[in-house]
């Protein structure tokens, strides 16, 4: 299953010079569609994946992998820790440590909550052991630590949870892979995303959605594949080249098959529309924060004056083009969205023109958004000042 189970593993690229990422996995999936041509592509999401894994079934799968009837003591200690885990709500921790709390009062006198420490300045190591004992797990306010007492669920985000999730799903993967390949198709699973390509059309698409729902029912009462979260597209050969793509099930992917952040319409590959929307939502939030800070720091400057001194380059550097792409391309931690798009264009070549075309006005859009947020920040500042002046003039004279 080395080429079928994709998440939480290092899978070498074909040239052996690095590991695959979601860009390569999406390419493999789309190429499977192109090979089969007249086929159905089914994308399925397993609902609430990590929090639904049954503890007894996990232990059984773990024992089966080791070939033992009882977990060794050290393995059992890890099993017990990962299933009877403790957790805290992040925002509650920020509040206890003074990073989050009442910032101001609303008109009706209620507290308006917010970050007292700018989010980007909140320390990664939130507290010392002593502070944890006094403010998080005990102290005068009591503990905010919660424990999982359920018979299912492991914490998402723990590296060990990633490994165990793949162990848990191993028999599911073997069962689906064998059935799909017997039908002449290809099977992939990336964490809770199952992707199947099989010969056929709409009928086959609905059959395989039902097959997956039936198969997952054998792996714990809580694991489910909701029909409304399943999406299926049918591809047929276009005499003029490429493939026709038609959605036959689900609500996502109206413009083509979507998988791991990319969209394939049968001829070209694009960045998924939601991927771009998420990007520009982050740009808007960052620009708004910087604009509001500038407006507060320089209360007497106009919008034009703030724009003249605004650090557009710093904002663009966070989301825009990085000049040393070749140097940073192998280090995912240094990627910006631009380097990600460049890498995608490189991997998907020659189907890459549309990916870079989607970012043609990327820098201009970031700058325009910053200008809009500066205008809004100044307008809001002016409105608040006018409201304050009006309240002072309308107040009854003191005796």
N, C-alpha and C positions, 0 to 999 in steps of 0.2 A: 504493500500500500504506500510505498515511499513517494509516489507521484500523485496520490489521491487525497491523503490527509495533509493539509497545507499549513494550518496554523500552529504556532508554538514550536516550530522546528526549523532547523537550518537546512534548506534544500539547495544544493549547489546549482549554479547556472550551467548551461550547456558547455560553456568554455572553461568552467571550473575556476573562474577568477573572482568569484564572489557568491553570495547567497541570493536566492530569489526573494522578491518582495511582492506586494499585492499587484504591482504592475505586470510582472511576469505571469502571475497566476491568472489574471484577467486575459492576458494574451493567449495563454494555453487554452482557456475556456472558449474564447472566440475562434481560435484555430480549429478546435474540435467541431464547432458548428460549421465552419467552412469545409472541413473534410467530408462531413456527412451530407452537407447541402440540404436535401429534403429531410428536415428533422424537426423535432420539438426540443426546446430548451426550457428547463423547469428550474426556477430559483425558489428555494423553500427556507423559511426561517423557523428555527426551533424556539418556541416562546420561553422566556425566563430560564435560560439554559443552566447557568451555574447554580442558581438557587433552587433548581428542581432535581438535581442529581440525588438519587436515592442512596443512603449511606450503606445499607446492607448489600445492594447491588455493586456499589463501588468496591467494598471490601472483597466481594466474591471475584470481581474482575481483577483486582490487584493480586489476590491469591492465585488465580488462574495464570496470570502473567508470570509469576514466580514459580508456578508448578508446586504449590504447597497447599495443605488443607488448613493451615493456620498461619497468620502473619507473624514473622519474627518480631521479637519485642521492640526493636528499634523502629521497624516499619509500623507496628501497631501504635507506637507513641506518636508518630507523624499522623497516622490516620485519625487518632483521637483528637489531636490538636486541630486538624484541618476541618473536622466535622463538628466539634464542639467549640467553635471559634468565638472569640469576643470581638466586638466592634464598637466604634463610637461615631456619632454623626459629626461630620467635619465642621459644619457651621456652628454646632453647639460647642465644639472645642474652641473655635475662633472666639466665640462669645466669652467662654470661661477665661480665656487668656488675654482678653481685652482688645483683640483685633477686630471684633465685630460687636455692634451694639447700637443704642439710640444716637442718632446724629443730630436730629432736630425735631421740632414739634410740627404737627400738621395744624391746619386752621381750627380743627375741633379739639386740639390739645393732645392728640395721640402721638406716641413716639414713632418716628420714621427711622427704621433700622437701616444700617449700611456698614460699610467697612470703615473702621476708625484708623486702621493702618491700610494704606493702598495695597490692593490685592497683590500686585507684583512685588511689594516689599515685605510681605508676610514671610518669615523665615521658613526654610524647608524643614529644618529641625525645629519643631514647634516649641518644645520645652525640654527642661532637664528632667531627670528621673524624680527629683524632689517635687518639682512643679506638677508633674503628672500625678503623683500620689496625693498632693494637697488640693489640686484644682480639678482633676479629671476623674480619678478613681476613688476619691474620698474627700476629706476636708469638711468644712462647715456646710457647704451646699450639697453634699452627697455625691455619689458616683453617677456619671452619665455613661458608664460602660455597660453595654448590653451583651447578652450571650445568646447564641443560637441553641435552643432546646428542641428544635424540630428534628425529625428523622430524615430530613433531606436538606440539601444545600451546602455548598462550600463557598468560601469567599472569592469573589471575582477580583482579579488583579494580583493575587499571589502567584509567583512563578510555579510553586508546587501545584496549585490548582489547575494551571494550564496543562501540566504533565498528566495529572489525574483525569482531567476531562477527556483527553485523548485515550487513556487507558479504558475509561468507562465506556467510550463509544466504539471500541475496537470491534466487538462482535457485530454491532450495527453497521459499521463501515464494511466489514467483510461480507455481510449478508447483502447489502445494497450493491456493493461493487460487483459481486458475482452475478446478481440478477440483471444489473444494467449491462454488463459486458456480454452476458449471454444473449441479450437483445441487440447486440451490436453497437452499444453506446459507450459513454464515458461518464465516470462518477468522480465528483470532487466534494470535499467538505472543508470549509474554513471556519473553525469553531462552531458556531450555531447556524452557519449558512451552508445549506446543502445545494449543490448544483449538479444537474443531470442533463445530458444531451443524448437523445435516443432517436433512431430512425422513426419516421411517421409524422403524424399531424395532430390535430386537435384532440381526437379520440385518445391517442397514446398519451398526450399531455395530461389529460384528466385521469387516466388509468395510473400513471406514475405518481401523481399527487396522492391518490388514494392508497397506492402501495406504500409510500413513505409514511403516511398517517398510520397505517396498520402496523408497519414495522416498528415505529417509535413507541407504540403502545406496549411493547414487550420489554421496554427498558425503564420502567418506573411509572407510577401512577400520575406523577406531576409533569412529566415530559409530554408536551403536546405540539403538534403542528397545526396551527390554525389556518383554515382554508382561505380566510381573507388576507393572510400574510403570504400566501403562495402566488407566484406569478409565472405565467407560461407564455412563450412566444413560439410561433411556428415559422420556420424558414423554408422557402421554396426557391428553386433555381430561377434566376432571371436570364432569359435568352440573351440579353444585352450585356451581361456580365454582373457579377455579384449575386446577391440574394435578396428576395423580397422578405420583409419581416412583418409579421402580423401578431399583435397581442391577442391571445385567446382566453386568458384567465388572469384575474387580479386587476388592480387599479394602478400599479406603478409601471413605469416603462412605456408610456404612450408613444414615445419617439424612438423606441428601440429597446433591445435587451440591455438591462443594467446589471453590472456585476463588479463588486469591489471598487467602486468609485468611477467606473467607466461605462460608456454606452456604445453599443454596436448596432447599427441599423441595417446590417447585411452588406454594406459596402465600405463604410468608414467607421473609424473609432473616434469617440469624443470623450472629453471629461464629462462626467455625469452632471446634469443640471443642478442637482442638490449640492454637489461638491463645490461648484462655483458660488451658489447661494450662500453656503456656509462660510466660504472665504470672505465674501463681501460683507457678510454680517459681522465677522470678526474685525474687518477693516473699519466698519462703521463704529463699532464699540470702541476700538482703539483711538480713532480720530475724535470721537465725542469726548473721551476721557482727556486727551491732550488739549482739545479746544477749551473745555471747561476749566482745566488747570491754568491755561494761559489767560483766560478771561478773569479768573479770580486773582491771579498774580499781578496783572496789570489792569486794574479797574478803570483807569482813565484813558486807556487806549481804545481807539475805534476798531471796527472789524478790519478795515483796510490796513491799519497799523499793525494789528496782530498778525495778519497774513504776511506782511512784509518781514516779520521777525520769526514766523513759524518755521519749525525744523521739519520741512517736508521730507528731506532726505532720510532722516531717522525713521519716519513712519514708513516710507517706501522700502527702506532696507529690511524692515520686518516682514513685508509681504511681497516685495517686488523682486526685480531681477538681481541676481548675485553675480558679480563679474567673474569670480574665480570658480565657476561651475565645475570645470574639469578637475580641479583640485579637491573639491568637496563632494563630488558626485558619489563617491563610495562611502561617505560618512553620513548616514541618514540623520544623525543628530544635528548636522549643520544645514540641512535642507531648509529652504523657504518654499513657498508654493511655486515660485518660478522654477527653481531647480527641480522640483518634483515634476512639473509639466515638461521641462526639458528632458528629463530622464524618460518620461512616458513617451515623448515623441521619438526618442532614440530607440526605445525598446519596440515600439509599434511600427517603426519604419517598414515599408513606405507609407503606411496609413497614418502619417503624422501631421499632415498639413492642417487638418481641422483642429487639432489640439492646440497648436500654437496660435492659430487664427482666433480661437476663443479668447486669447489673452492679448490680442493685438493692442488694445487701448488700456492695458492694465495700469500703467503708471499714471495716465491721465485720469482714470477713474478714481484712483486712490487720492490724487491731489484734489480732484473736484469734490470728493466726499469730505476731505478735510476743510475745504472752503465753506461747504454747506454747514458743517458743524460749528465752525467759527462764527458764522452769521447767526446761527441759532443760539449759541452761547452768549453772544453780545445782546441779542434781542431778549433773552431770558433775564440777563443781568439788568437790563434797562427796565424791564417790566417789574422785576422785584423791587428795584429802587423806587419806581413810581408808586407802587403799592404801599411801600413803607412810608413814603412822604405823604401820601393821602391819608394813611391811618393816623399819622402824627397831627395833621392839620384838622382832622375831623374829631379828634379826641377831645372830650370836655376839659375845660381848664381846671387845673388843680386848685384847691382852696387852701 
